Amino acid sequence: MRYISTRDKNTSFSGAEAILRGPAPGGGLLVPESIPKLTAAELDALAGMSYPERAGYVMSLFLDEFTRPELTDFARDAYGPAKFDGGEAAPLRKTGEGENFLELWHGPTSAFKDIALQMLPRLLSASLGKTGERRDACILVATSGDTGKAALEGFRDVPRVKILVFYPRDGVSDVQKLQMTTQEGGNVGVCAVNGNFDDAQTGVKEIFSDEDFRARLGGRGYFLSSANSINWGRLAPQIAYYVSAYCDLVKSGEIRRGEPVSFCVPTGNFGNILAGWYAKKMGVPINRLICASNENYVLETFIKSGLYNKRRKFRATLSPSMDILVSSNLERLLFELSGGDDRLTARLMKRKHDYRVPDEIRARVAETFRGGRCGDNRTKEIIGRVFAEKRYLLDTHTAVAYGVLEDYRASSGDKTATVVVSTASPFKFCASVMEALGESAGGGGLDLIGRLEKLCGIRAPEPLKALRGKKERFTGETEKDGMREIVREFAERG
Ligand SMILES: *Cc1c(COP(=O)(O)O)cnc(C)c1O
């Protein structure tokens, strides 16, 4: 299977090369040149498998330089009990008629990013061998909070890899910040950026497209790579949990074989929900993909109108991992829905502030996607209400999705069984969750973890509780303009 650039179809790479590279040269993203299909018989067979076997199977269809046993072994390591609490990476939790939560946050950093970022280091290390790459990888990450920690944890002390994370100084929760600044490992670095997530992400993208800079790093024995969801190695493991959720719904009798389900996904960079679209294209019976936004609802507007306009005020919300105005992975969807029109994709992506897609593409978006938004007050109301009614505690991001699903069901009358993709543990966002439950979050910080545990009678994830004893290692900060210099120093440090 070859991977082609969304902005130039003649540029192509193997799967292993795509994983090492991250984005395509010239600013595009890499997508598989065709989408493999899963037959009904294969879906039946997958239903009888464990999660690592399902993940190995699905990924092997996209990454043919890797064998299925090899990928299944990676998945056993990545998703085993040593990494995922309870030994289950993507359990479904039924909370009502046709209402299920796909809990993707039982991994080491308590957010769904672990599913991809426990796998990516294994894929990347193997790709170094498969391609004969002699240089070492220097991975740059821009994070809205959760990717950074998950990537640090996934890549820590991985041979031949260094990883540097940039996060927006005032854009992450106390717990998220401490998770990153206390990171252990000899090959890691963390730096705050004075700006928001889009500033950090743009800064990283600029460094990637600076050929002179890359050449200089190359001279020192490094190539740049990415652990953001612009790397196909993050998308492939995510497709597996959509397939797996479908299998589990059939297995539990919640739906019949072949009956469609919908997914409602709290969305930021469009990586999670895009994996759902690929699963649908592979043949998983998915009806709607409902894209949930917070007050930064650039995607809701896009899905409803075909207009993507990032020139708007950036709002810091209670769901910081969705505070994004430039949703990178939408580029992949536009390329796919335009029938692989690289020139159109390049033209739209190069516009500075906004673009409008042609009507045919807008219609194709509307065949599958619905968009909605949920503001901070309602997010809190939902956390309080769902806990009171179901004794089920949502984090702020998952609550946004739940609110958007309620609206969608009320306005459409659609009763298709639906899975809300649950992306973080509520204990990552203690202050907001406490307030949603009507308690004061005075004092903030790590004390809230214990208070929230007592209040709800739910155990917090161990790695979050363990933050208390950890020392802060990384207190550096930079302006956006200074990011390149930080990367250079980091790469040159022994
Ligand atoms: C990253 C993240 C999201 C958004 O996912 P995308 O793939 O960027 O759309 C939603 N919720 C949480 C908790 C996250 O960490």
The ligand as an SDF file (V2000), in Angstrom:
LIG
                    3D

 15 15  0  0  0  0  0  0  0  0999 V2000
   -7.4670   15.2780   21.5540 C   0  0  0  0  0  0  0  0  0  0  0  0
   -8.7520   15.2120   22.2800 C   0  0  0  0  0  0  0  0  0  0  0  0
   -9.9620   15.4530   21.6290 C   0  0  0  0  0  0  0  0  0  0  0  0
  -10.0320   15.8340   20.1640 C   0  0  0  0  0  0  0  0  0  0  0  0
   -9.6120   14.8040   19.3210 O   0  0  0  0  0  0  0  0  0  0  0  0
   -9.2070   15.1140   17.8040 P   0  0  0  0  0  0  0  0  0  0  0  0
   -8.6740   13.8460   17.2750 O   0  0  0  0  0  0  0  0  0  0  0  0
   -8.1680   16.1930   17.8920 O   0  0  0  0  0  0  0  0  0  0  0  0
  -10.4380   15.5900   17.1130 O   0  0  0  0  0  0  0  0  0  0  0  0
  -11.1330   15.3180   22.3580 C   0  0  0  0  0  0  0  0  0  0  0  0
  -11.1140   15.0150   23.6720 N   0  0  0  0  0  0  0  0  0  0  0  0
   -9.9670   14.7830   24.3360 C   0  0  0  0  0  0  0  0  0  0  0  0
  -10.0110   14.4750   25.7820 C   0  0  0  0  0  0  0  0  0  0  0  0
   -8.7480   14.8670   23.6710 C   0  0  0  0  0  0  0  0  0  0  0  0
   -7.6120   14.6410   24.3380 O   0  0  0  0  0  0  0  0  0  0  0  0
  1  2  1  0
  2  3  1  0
  2 14  2  0
  3  4  1  0
  3 10  2  0
  4  5  1  0
  5  6  1  0
  6  7  2  0
  6  8  1  0
  6  9  1  0
 10 11  1  0
 11 12  2  0
 12 13  1  0
 12 14  1  0
 14 15  1  0
M  END
$$$$
